[in-house]
Amino acid sequence: MAEAVVVEQSDIESEWRPLTAAQAATVEGKSGKAWRLILAEPGLSVEEHLDANLISRETVKDVMTSMIIRVLKNEDSARSISKSADDWTKTLTFDSSVSTGEMYLNDNERRLLTPPREAPEYGMYVVSLGG
């Protein structure tokens, strides 16, 4: 069995932005959750693919980092946020992929964790035409 892939605070910060102390404290737990969700995904067999070097640990870490950032962008599962002062108002509406606040694998990430199919073997073949 492959050793668990772990996402560090620095992995997230290099892709997104510096984390607050409260966000940084959750990275280890979110990393473990992302790894478990990937392992539980039907039809992926990530540990087998890692052991057979069909996918890289870096690819798995990139996917996990994206999953975690999606959650950190909207930890409160807000659909929109409004701010106002005097006669000024600003409303921010979150994209549906962020607004749930849930950790999940999207279709592109699932494809990244699926090793490419083997190419057919080309060569010369004899086809019997009967008789």
BAPAKE-434163 format. One record per residue (C-alpha): residue in three letters; residue number from 1; x, y, z. Coordinates in steps of 0.02 Angstrom, whole numbers. Example, Ala and Ser with C-alpha at 12.3 -4.5 7.8 and 13.67 -1.06 7.14 Angstrom:
<pamars>
PAMAR  resn  resi      c1      c2      c3
PAMAR   ala     1     615    -225     390
PAMAR   ser     2     684     -53     357
</pamars>
This chain:
<pamars>
PAMAR  resn  resi      c1      c2      c3
PAMAR   met     1       0       0       0
PAMAR   ala     2      59     173     -44
PAMAR   glu     3     106     292      95
PAMAR   ala     4     -22     431     121
PAMAR   val     5       5     589      21
PAMAR   val     6       9     742     134
PAMAR   val     7     -24     923      89
PAMAR   glu     8      72    1052     190
PAMAR   gln     9      29    1233     226
PAMAR   ser    10     168    1288     106
PAMAR   asp    11      88    1187     -37
PAMAR   ile    12     -74    1284     -17
PAMAR   glu    13      11    1453       4
PAMAR   ser    14     118    1427    -152
PAMAR   glu    15     -41    1396    -254
PAMAR   trp    16    -159    1521    -174
PAMAR   arg    17    -110    1648     -40
PAMAR   pro    18     -42    1656     138
PAMAR   leu    19    -160    1570     261
PAMAR   thr    20    -226    1644     420
PAMAR   ala    21    -176    1558     583
PAMAR   ala    22    -350    1482     595
PAMAR   gln    23    -342    1414     417
PAMAR   ala    24    -165    1349     441
PAMAR   ala    25    -222    1251     594
PAMAR   thr    26    -346    1154     486
PAMAR   val    27    -227    1103     346
PAMAR   glu    28    -173     938     423
PAMAR   gly    29    -352     881     451
PAMAR   lys    30    -409     937     279
PAMAR   ser    31    -260     847     201
PAMAR   gly    32    -310     685     287
PAMAR   lys    33    -490     707     233
PAMAR   ala    34    -441     740      51
PAMAR   trp    35    -332     583      50
PAMAR   arg    36    -473     477     122
PAMAR   leu    37    -599     546      -4
PAMAR   ile    38    -481     504    -147
PAMAR   leu    39    -456     327     -80
PAMAR   ala    40    -644     304     -63
PAMAR   glu    41    -681     365    -241
PAMAR   pro    42    -755     218    -338
PAMAR   gly    43    -651     155    -483
PAMAR   leu    44    -493     256    -448
PAMAR   ser    45    -376     133    -358
PAMAR   val    46    -254     275    -322
PAMAR   glu    47    -144     173    -204
PAMAR   glu    48    -120      37    -335
PAMAR   his    49     -82     167    -469
PAMAR   leu    50      46     251    -355
PAMAR   asp    51     129      84    -315
PAMAR   ala    52     139      42    -501
PAMAR   asn    53     204     218    -543
PAMAR   leu    54      55     248    -658
PAMAR   ile    55      21     416    -575
PAMAR   ser    56     140     525    -475
PAMAR   arg    57     130     578    -293
PAMAR   glu    58     147     758    -355
PAMAR   thr    59     -11     740    -460
PAMAR   val    60    -106     672    -310
PAMAR   lys    61     -39     815    -202
PAMAR   asp    62     -92     943    -334
PAMAR   val    63    -268     870    -336
PAMAR   met    64    -278     869    -146
PAMAR   thr    65    -215    1049    -139
PAMAR   ser    66    -352    1103    -260
PAMAR   met    67    -483    1012    -156
PAMAR   ile    68    -423    1099       4
PAMAR   ile    69    -413    1272     -76
PAMAR   arg    70    -592    1253    -138
PAMAR   val    71    -648    1227      43
PAMAR   leu    72    -539    1366     114
PAMAR   lys    73    -609    1491     -10
PAMAR   asn    74    -780    1473      70
PAMAR   glu    75    -771    1388     240
PAMAR   asp    76    -942    1454     288
PAMAR   ser    77   -1029    1387     131
PAMAR   ala    78   -1093    1560      87
PAMAR   arg    79   -1176    1586     -82
PAMAR   ser    80   -1146    1773     -79
PAMAR   ile    81   -1074    1906      35
PAMAR   ser    82   -1130    2087      41
PAMAR   lys    83   -1033    2231     116
PAMAR   ser    84   -1095    2408     131
PAMAR   ala    85   -1047    2574     205
PAMAR   asp    86   -1152    2730     186
PAMAR   asp    87   -1206    2732       4
PAMAR   trp    88   -1076    2603     -53
PAMAR   thr    89   -1123    2419     -74
PAMAR   lys    90   -1023    2273    -140
PAMAR   thr    91   -1093    2099    -165
PAMAR   leu    92    -984    1949    -200
PAMAR   thr    93   -1068    1793    -269
PAMAR   phe    94    -972    1630    -262
PAMAR   asp    95    -956    1511    -407
PAMAR   ser    96   -1059    1352    -379
PAMAR   ser    97    -900    1246    -367
PAMAR   val    98    -850    1349    -215
PAMAR   ser    99   -1017    1394    -138
PAMAR   thr   100   -1053    1223     -63
PAMAR   gly   101    -900    1229      49
PAMAR   glu   102    -890    1039      27
PAMAR   met   103    -732     944     -11
PAMAR   tyr   104    -749     842    -170
PAMAR   leu   105    -660     782    -327
PAMAR   asn   106    -715     868    -486
PAMAR   asp   107    -714     782    -656
PAMAR   asn   108    -546     856    -708
PAMAR   glu   109    -463     800    -546
PAMAR   arg   110    -536     626    -567
PAMAR   arg   111    -460     619    -742
PAMAR   leu   112    -290     671    -673
PAMAR   leu   113    -297     524    -551
PAMAR   thr   114    -343     400    -686
PAMAR   pro   115    -190     330    -774
PAMAR   pro   116    -189     337    -963
PAMAR   arg   117    -247     181   -1052
PAMAR   glu   118    -114      75   -1130
PAMAR   ala   119     -92     105   -1316
PAMAR   pro   120    -134     -41   -1428
PAMAR   glu   121      12    -143   -1489
PAMAR   tyr   122      39    -111   -1672
PAMAR   gly   123     112    -241   -1787
PAMAR   met   124      81    -359   -1929
PAMAR   tyr   125     -61    -483   -1911
PAMAR   val   126    -126    -627   -2017
PAMAR   val   127    -313    -628   -2043
PAMAR   ser   128    -387    -789   -2108
PAMAR   leu   129    -510    -759   -2250
PAMAR   gly   130    -584    -933   -2241
PAMAR   gly   131    -554   -1093   -2336
</pamars>
